[in-house]
């Protein structure tokens, strides 16, 4: 496994629409493994392939919501190949989102509280499942990446400009 470089705004590749994966093979599984390694190292809870400069419809999520006896997070990795949102709830929820491609910047984003998603896992198995809570939010966030959309695109122009200004200020200070 390898830790891959994460591209950050304003890299134009983050605006690309990712291509579907023809099939899950060893190369796709290696990409998934490398993406998990990269995400855990960052650290983050989700990562889309385009964030590591691979314009394929692949994303990984691990909310690590459970803890072991020692209080350490338990890994619960999930890979989504060619995910599709089939249906969303009428109810919305708000989560404070951040992004590995927009480091150290956070904002409240409103999204459907539940979504029905179809995808292929790393073993080539098809799934169709309703997701809710943080998993639904994270999946929608990562799927936005596959379509060239960033979480700041869901903000008002004023809030988006403030986030970008804070990021640029932090970069200059570093």
Secondary structure as UniProt FT lines:
FT   TURN            9..10
FT   HELIX           12..15
FT   HELIX           26..42
FT   STRAND          46..48
FT   HELIX           49..52
FT   STRAND          58..61
FT   TURN            69..70
FT   STRAND          78..88
FT   STRAND          92..99
FT   TURN            100..101
FT   STRAND          102..112
FT   STRAND          114..120
FT   TURN            122..123
FT   STRAND          126..132
FT   HELIX           133..146
FT   TURN            147..148
FT   HELIX           151..154
FT   HELIX           157..173
//
